[in-house]
Amino acid sequence: MYPSLRNHNFARAGRSNDQRNADSAIAWMCFADLEGSLAGFLDPSLAPNEREEAQIEGWILWPK
């Protein structure tokens, strides 16, 4: 995921961009978990060759 796209919602005072990015990622994951959509992002529907590649390369969580 790209938390920097949403970190503007978190206070700058005394916090680095990395800290704000972490806050943004955590907030999105908490929200997605509460609404029941997080599991779909963590275990997406992939074709066998895509899953094999993702196990090596990983994938980007892309919140809506």
Gaussian input, Z-matrix of N, CA and C with variables (Angstrom, degrees):
# hf/3-21g

backbone

0 1
 N
 C     1     B1
 C     2     B2     1     A1
 N     3     B3     2     A2     1     D1
 C     4     B4     3     A3     2     D2
 C     5     B5     4     A4     3     D3
 N     6     B6     5     A5     4     D4
 C     7     B7     6     A6     5     D5
 C     8     B8     7     A7     6     D6
 N     9     B9     8     A8     7     D7
 C    10    B10     9     A9     8     D8
 C    11    B11    10    A10     9     D9
 N    12    B12    11    A11    10    D10
 C    13    B13    12    A12    11    D11
 C    14    B14    13    A13    12    D12
 N    15    B15    14    A14    13    D13
 C    16    B16    15    A15    14    D14
 C    17    B17    16    A16    15    D15
 N    18    B18    17    A17    16    D16
 C    19    B19    18    A18    17    D17
 C    20    B20    19    A19    18    D18
 N    21    B21    20    A20    19    D19
 C    22    B22    21    A21    20    D20
 C    23    B23    22    A22    21    D21
 N    24    B24    23    A23    22    D22
 C    25    B25    24    A24    23    D23
 C    26    B26    25    A25    24    D24
 N    27    B27    26    A26    25    D25
 C    28    B28    27    A27    26    D26
 C    29    B29    28    A28    27    D27
 N    30    B30    29    A29    28    D28
 C    31    B31    30    A30    29    D29
 C    32    B32    31    A31    30    D30
 N    33    B33    32    A32    31    D31
 C    34    B34    33    A33    32    D32
 C    35    B35    34    A34    33    D33
 N    36    B36    35    A35    34    D34
 C    37    B37    36    A36    35    D35
 C    38    B38    37    A37    36    D36
 N    39    B39    38    A38    37    D37
 C    40    B40    39    A39    38    D38
 C    41    B41    40    A40    39    D39
 N    42    B42    41    A41    40    D40
 C    43    B43    42    A42    41    D41
 C    44    B44    43    A43    42    D42
 N    45    B45    44    A44    43    D43
 C    46    B46    45    A45    44    D44
 C    47    B47    46    A46    45    D45
 N    48    B48    47    A47    46    D46
 C    49    B49    48    A48    47    D47
 C    50    B50    49    A49    48    D48
 N    51    B51    50    A50    49    D49
 C    52    B52    51    A51    50    D50
 C    53    B53    52    A52    51    D51
 N    54    B54    53    A53    52    D52
 C    55    B55    54    A54    53    D53
 C    56    B56    55    A55    54    D54
 N    57    B57    56    A56    55    D55
 C    58    B58    57    A57    56    D56
 C    59    B59    58    A58    57    D57
 N    60    B60    59    A59    58    D58
 C    61    B61    60    A60    59    D59
 C    62    B62    61    A61    60    D60
 N    63    B63    62    A62    61    D61
 C    64    B64    63    A63    62    D62
 C    65    B65    64    A64    63    D63
 N    66    B66    65    A65    64    D64
 C    67    B67    66    A66    65    D65
 C    68    B68    67    A67    66    D66
 N    69    B69    68    A68    67    D67
 C    70    B70    69    A69    68    D68
 C    71    B71    70    A70    69    D69
 N    72    B72    71    A71    70    D70
 C    73    B73    72    A72    71    D71
 C    74    B74    73    A73    72    D72
 N    75    B75    74    A74    73    D73
 C    76    B76    75    A75    74    D74
 C    77    B77    76    A76    75    D75
 N    78    B78    77    A77    76    D76
 C    79    B79    78    A78    77    D77
 C    80    B80    79    A79    78    D78
 N    81    B81    80    A80    79    D79
 C    82    B82    81    A81    80    D80
 C    83    B83    82    A82    81    D81
 N    84    B84    83    A83    82    D82
 C    85    B85    84    A84    83    D83
 C    86    B86    85    A85    84    D84
 N    87    B87    86    A86    85    D85
 C    88    B88    87    A87    86    D86
 C    89    B89    88    A88    87    D87
 N    90    B90    89    A89    88    D88
 C    91    B91    90    A90    89    D89
 C    92    B92    91    A91    90    D90
 N    93    B93    92    A92    91    D91
 C    94    B94    93    A93    92    D92
 C    95    B95    94    A94    93    D93
 N    96    B96    95    A95    94    D94
 C    97    B97    96    A96    95    D95
 C    98    B98    97    A97    96    D96
 N    99    B99    98    A98    97    D97
 C   100   B100    99    A99    98    D98
 C   101   B101   100   A100    99    D99
 N   102   B102   101   A101   100   D100
 C   103   B103   102   A102   101   D101
 C   104   B104   103   A103   102   D102
 N   105   B105   104   A104   103   D103
 C   106   B106   105   A105   104   D104
 C   107   B107   106   A106   105   D105
 N   108   B108   107   A107   106   D106
 C   109   B109   108   A108   107   D107
 C   110   B110   109   A109   108   D108
 N   111   B111   110   A110   109   D109
 C   112   B112   111   A111   110   D110
 C   113   B113   112   A112   111   D111
 N   114   B114   113   A113   112   D112
 C   115   B115   114   A114   113   D113
 C   116   B116   115   A115   114   D114
 N   117   B117   116   A116   115   D115
 C   118   B118   117   A117   116   D116
 C   119   B119   118   A118   117   D117
 N   120   B120   119   A119   118   D118
 C   121   B121   120   A120   119   D119
 C   122   B122   121   A121   120   D120
 N   123   B123   122   A122   121   D121
 C   124   B124   123   A123   122   D122
 C   125   B125   124   A124   123   D123
 N   126   B126   125   A125   124   D124
 C   127   B127   126   A126   125   D125
 C   128   B128   127   A127   126   D126
 N   129   B129   128   A128   127   D127
 C   130   B130   129   A129   128   D128
 C   131   B131   130   A130   129   D129
 N   132   B132   131   A131   130   D130
 C   133   B133   132   A132   131   D131
 C   134   B134   133   A133   132   D132
 N   135   B135   134   A134   133   D133
 C   136   B136   135   A135   134   D134
 C   137   B137   136   A136   135   D135
 N   138   B138   137   A137   136   D136
 C   139   B139   138   A138   137   D137
 C   140   B140   139   A139   138   D138
 N   141   B141   140   A140   139   D139
 C   142   B142   141   A141   140   D140
 C   143   B143   142   A142   141   D141
 N   144   B144   143   A143   142   D142
 C   145   B145   144   A144   143   D143
 C   146   B146   145   A145   144   D144
 N   147   B147   146   A146   145   D145
 C   148   B148   147   A147   146   D146
 C   149   B149   148   A148   147   D147
 N   150   B150   149   A149   148   D148
 C   151   B151   150   A150   149   D149
 C   152   B152   151   A151   150   D150
 N   153   B153   152   A152   151   D151
 C   154   B154   153   A153   152   D152
 C   155   B155   154   A154   153   D153
 N   156   B156   155   A155   154   D154
 C   157   B157   156   A156   155   D155
 C   158   B158   157   A157   156   D156
 N   159   B159   158   A158   157   D157
 C   160   B160   159   A159   158   D158
 C   161   B161   160   A160   159   D159
 N   162   B162   161   A161   160   D160
 C   163   B163   162   A162   161   D161
 C   164   B164   163   A163   162   D162
 N   165   B165   164   A164   163   D163
 C   166   B166   165   A165   164   D164
 C   167   B167   166   A166   165   D165
 N   168   B168   167   A167   166   D166
 C   169   B169   168   A168   167   D167
 C   170   B170   169   A169   168   D168
 N   171   B171   170   A170   169   D169
 C   172   B172   171   A171   170   D170
 C   173   B173   172   A172   171   D171
 N   174   B174   173   A173   172   D172
 C   175   B175   174   A174   173   D173
 C   176   B176   175   A175   174   D174
 N   177   B177   176   A176   175   D175
 C   178   B178   177   A177   176   D176
 C   179   B179   178   A178   177   D177
 N   180   B180   179   A179   178   D178
 C   181   B181   180   A180   179   D179
 C   182   B182   181   A181   180   D180
 N   183   B183   182   A182   181   D181
 C   184   B184   183   A183   182   D182
 C   185   B185   184   A184   183   D183
 N   186   B186   185   A185   184   D184
 C   187   B187   186   A186   185   D185
 C   188   B188   187   A187   186   D186
 N   189   B189   188   A188   187   D187
 C   190   B190   189   A189   188   D188
 C   191   B191   190   A190   189   D189

   B1=1.4452
   B2=1.5127
   B3=1.2718
   B4=1.4581
   B5=1.5294
   B6=1.3365
   B7=1.4615
   B8=1.5200
   B9=1.3191
   B10=1.4722
   B11=1.5253
   B12=1.3474
   B13=1.4603
   B14=1.5228
   B15=1.3463
   B16=1.4642
   B17=1.5253
   B18=1.3160
   B19=1.4642
   B20=1.5204
   B21=1.3397
   B22=1.4696
   B23=1.5364
   B24=1.3278
   B25=1.4673
   B26=1.5211
   B27=1.3172
   B28=1.4562
   B29=1.5265
   B30=1.3167
   B31=1.4689
   B32=1.5270
   B33=1.3328
   B34=1.4656
   B35=1.5263
   B36=1.2916
   B37=1.4701
   B38=1.5265
   B39=1.3279
   B40=1.4537
   B41=1.5249
   B42=1.3060
   B43=1.4643
   B44=1.5246
   B45=1.3237
   B46=1.4688
   B47=1.5297
   B48=1.3314
   B49=1.4703
   B50=1.5226
   B51=1.3316
   B52=1.4678
   B53=1.5286
   B54=1.3265
   B55=1.4671
   B56=1.5248
   B57=1.3124
   B58=1.4695
   B59=1.5190
   B60=1.3352
   B61=1.4578
   B62=1.5294
   B63=1.3321
   B64=1.4692
   B65=1.5248
   B66=1.3229
   B67=1.4671
   B68=1.5241
   B69=1.3215
   B70=1.4565
   B71=1.5288
   B72=1.3211
   B73=1.4687
   B74=1.5246
   B75=1.3199
   B76=1.4673
   B77=1.5216
   B78=1.3151
   B79=1.4680
   B80=1.5236
   B81=1.3464
   B82=1.4565
   B83=1.5208
   B84=1.3509
   B85=1.4588
   B86=1.5279
   B87=1.3264
   B88=1.4708
   B89=1.5232
   B90=1.3210
   B91=1.4609
   B92=1.5273
   B93=1.3395
   B94=1.4634
   B95=1.5282
   B96=1.3155
   B97=1.4598
   B98=1.5278
   B99=1.3258
   B100=1.4645
   B101=1.5251
   B102=1.3259
   B103=1.4607
   B104=1.5309
   B105=1.3279
   B106=1.4592
   B107=1.5123
   B108=1.3292
   B109=1.4639
   B110=1.5292
   B111=1.3151
   B112=1.4695
   B113=1.5285
   B114=1.3154
   B115=1.4657
   B116=1.5258
   B117=1.3109
   B118=1.4630
   B119=1.5149
   B120=1.3283
   B121=1.4662
   B122=1.5286
   B123=1.3324
   B124=1.4639
   B125=1.5280
   B126=1.3240
   B127=1.4633
   B128=1.5250
   B129=1.3399
   B130=1.4612
   B131=1.5277
   B132=1.2970
   B133=1.4544
   B134=1.5241
   B135=1.3106
   B136=1.4634
   B137=1.5207
   B138=1.3165
   B139=1.4616
   B140=1.5325
   B141=1.3304
   B142=1.4757
   B143=1.5315
   B144=1.3271
   B145=1.4732
   B146=1.5314
   B147=1.3455
   B148=1.4692
   B149=1.5299
   B150=1.3344
   B151=1.4658
   B152=1.5210
   B153=1.3268
   B154=1.4615
   B155=1.5329
   B156=1.3155
   B157=1.4677
   B158=1.5269
   B159=1.3229
   B160=1.4650
   B161=1.5258
   B162=1.3376
   B163=1.4684
   B164=1.5200
   B165=1.3135
   B166=1.4636
   B167=1.5299
   B168=1.3177
   B169=1.4601
   B170=1.5248
   B171=1.3191
   B172=1.4522
   B173=1.5143
   B174=1.3149
   B175=1.4593
   B176=1.5099
   B177=1.2980
   B178=1.4498
   B179=1.5078
   B180=1.3207
   B181=1.4622
   B182=1.5086
   B183=1.3005
   B184=1.4549
   B185=1.5141
   B186=1.3415
   B187=1.4654
   B188=1.5161
   B189=1.3035
   B190=1.4641
   B191=1.5105
   A1=108.97
   A2=116.26
   A3=122.21
   A4=108.78
   A5=117.54
   A6=119.75
   A7=113.78
   A8=117.18
   A9=119.18
   A10=111.59
   A11=117.59
   A12=120.00
   A13=111.88
   A14=116.32
   A15=120.20
   A16=113.66
   A17=118.33
   A18=118.52
   A19=113.56
   A20=117.85
   A21=120.84
   A22=111.37
   A23=116.93
   A24=120.99
   A25=112.91
   A26=117.53
   A27=121.37
   A28=110.49
   A29=115.15
   A30=122.20
   A31=111.45
   A32=115.03
   A33=121.77
   A34=111.95
   A35=117.27
   A36=122.75
   A37=112.44
   A38=115.13
   A39=121.21
   A40=114.57
   A41=118.44
   A42=120.93
   A43=109.45
   A44=114.73
   A45=119.65
   A46=109.24
   A47=115.97
   A48=120.01
   A49=111.02
   A50=116.75
   A51=119.99
   A52=110.75
   A53=117.32
   A54=120.72
   A55=110.71
   A56=116.73
   A57=120.25
   A58=110.76
   A59=117.71
   A60=120.81
   A61=110.86
   A62=116.41
   A63=120.11
   A64=110.09
   A65=117.68
   A66=121.32
   A67=110.81
   A68=115.97
   A69=121.53
   A70=111.08
   A71=116.84
   A72=121.19
   A73=110.82
   A74=116.74
   A75=120.98
   A76=110.77
   A77=116.82
   A78=120.40
   A79=110.49
   A80=117.26
   A81=119.60
   A82=110.94
   A83=117.51
   A84=120.29
   A85=111.68
   A86=117.28
   A87=120.75
   A88=110.41
   A89=117.68
   A90=122.09
   A91=110.43
   A92=116.44
   A93=120.61
   A94=110.81
   A95=116.93
   A96=120.38
   A97=110.48
   A98=116.91
   A99=120.69
   A100=112.32
   A101=117.56
   A102=119.80
   A103=112.55
   A104=116.62
   A105=121.06
   A106=116.19
   A107=118.16
   A108=120.05
   A109=114.21
   A110=118.27
   A111=120.44
   A112=112.07
   A113=117.65
   A114=120.60
   A115=111.35
   A116=117.56
   A117=120.88
   A118=113.11
   A119=116.83
   A120=120.33
   A121=110.97
   A122=116.66
   A123=120.80
   A124=112.31
   A125=117.01
   A126=121.63
   A127=108.46
   A128=116.88
   A129=120.56
   A130=112.50
   A131=114.71
   A132=121.34
   A133=107.88
   A134=116.69
   A135=121.86
   A136=109.80
   A137=115.55
   A138=120.74
   A139=107.40
   A140=117.89
   A141=119.86
   A142=113.88
   A143=117.58
   A144=119.01
   A145=111.28
   A146=117.59
   A147=121.08
   A148=110.32
   A149=116.56
   A150=120.22
   A151=110.29
   A152=116.96
   A153=120.60
   A154=110.33
   A155=116.33
   A156=120.36
   A157=110.86
   A158=117.43
   A159=121.36
   A160=111.50
   A161=116.68
   A162=119.13
   A163=111.05
   A164=116.63
   A165=121.14
   A166=110.41
   A167=116.62
   A168=122.38
   A169=113.79
   A170=116.82
   A171=120.47
   A172=110.19
   A173=116.93
   A174=120.80
   A175=108.91
   A176=115.29
   A177=121.53
   A178=109.92
   A179=116.34
   A180=119.98
   A181=106.84
   A182=117.65
   A183=120.96
   A184=109.49
   A185=117.12
   A186=119.85
   A187=111.35
   A188=115.47
   A189=121.06
   A190=110.84
   D1=163.56
   D2=179.39
   D3=-115.45
   D4=83.09
   D5=-175.58
   D6=-63.45
   D7=-23.15
   D8=-179.81
   D9=-64.38
   D10=-18.18
   D11=176.40
   D12=-70.66
   D13=-19.62
   D14=-177.10
   D15=-124.11
   D16=1.30
   D17=-174.89
   D18=-71.31
   D19=-7.54
   D20=178.51
   D21=-65.16
   D22=-14.64
   D23=178.07
   D24=-79.53
   D25=-4.16
   D26=-175.18
   D27=-116.51
   D28=140.07
   D29=-174.74
   D30=-58.09
   D31=140.95
   D32=177.08
   D33=-83.44
   D34=-30.00
   D35=-171.46
   D36=-47.78
   D37=109.60
   D38=174.62
   D39=71.84
   D40=11.38
   D41=-177.77
   D42=-122.01
   D43=138.53
   D44=177.70
   D45=-78.19
   D46=166.91
   D47=175.37
   D48=-60.35
   D49=-37.30
   D50=178.68
   D51=-63.06
   D52=-41.27
   D53=178.35
   D54=-65.37
   D55=-41.86
   D56=178.53
   D57=-66.86
   D58=-37.11
   D59=175.94
   D60=-63.18
   D61=-41.86
   D62=177.81
   D63=-62.99
   D64=-43.46
   D65=177.80
   D66=-59.07
   D67=-42.65
   D68=-179.69
   D69=-63.67
   D70=-45.79
   D71=179.93
   D72=-63.19
   D73=-44.10
   D74=-179.92
   D75=-63.87
   D76=-43.58
   D77=-179.56
   D78=-61.94
   D79=-44.01
   D80=179.25
   D81=-63.81
   D82=-44.33
   D83=-179.58
   D84=-62.98
   D85=-39.55
   D86=176.69
   D87=-62.32
   D88=-46.30
   D89=179.59
   D90=-61.74
   D91=-46.89
   D92=-179.12
   D93=-63.21
   D94=-36.79
   D95=177.96
   D96=-66.05
   D97=-44.38
   D98=179.98
   D99=-63.56
   D100=-35.56
   D101=179.98
   D102=-87.09
   D103=-3.80
   D104=175.06
   D105=86.15
   D106=13.36
   D107=-177.31
   D108=-103.20
   D109=-6.74
   D110=-174.88
   D111=-62.47
   D112=-41.68
   D113=-177.93
   D114=-57.35
   D115=-37.45
   D116=178.91
   D117=-64.70
   D118=-31.42
   D119=177.37
   D120=-76.58
   D121=-33.83
   D122=-177.15
   D123=-81.67
   D124=-23.41
   D125=178.75
   D126=-136.52
   D127=69.98
   D128=-175.46
   D129=-69.78
   D130=159.05
   D131=175.55
   D132=-74.93
   D133=111.80
   D134=-177.83
   D135=-129.12
   D136=148.11
   D137=172.11
   D138=-67.05
   D139=155.41
   D140=-178.19
   D141=-51.79
   D142=-42.58
   D143=-179.90
   D144=-68.47
   D145=-34.23
   D146=177.43
   D147=-67.99
   D148=-41.32
   D149=179.49
   D150=-63.64
   D151=-41.47
   D152=178.30
   D153=-60.86
   D154=-44.13
   D155=178.72
   D156=-65.97
   D157=-41.49
   D158=-179.26
   D159=-64.34
   D160=-32.45
   D161=178.45
   D162=-66.23
   D163=-26.31
   D164=178.33
   D165=-91.33
   D166=-50.28
   D167=-172.54
   D168=-90.05
   D169=-26.71
   D170=-172.20
   D171=85.10
   D172=-178.30
   D173=176.61
   D174=-148.34
   D175=164.71
   D176=-177.41
   D177=-97.66
   D178=127.35
   D179=172.70
   D180=-73.79
   D181=125.55
   D182=-177.86
   D183=-120.50
   D184=92.80
   D185=179.92
   D186=-66.91
   D187=147.58
   D188=179.29
   D189=-82.66

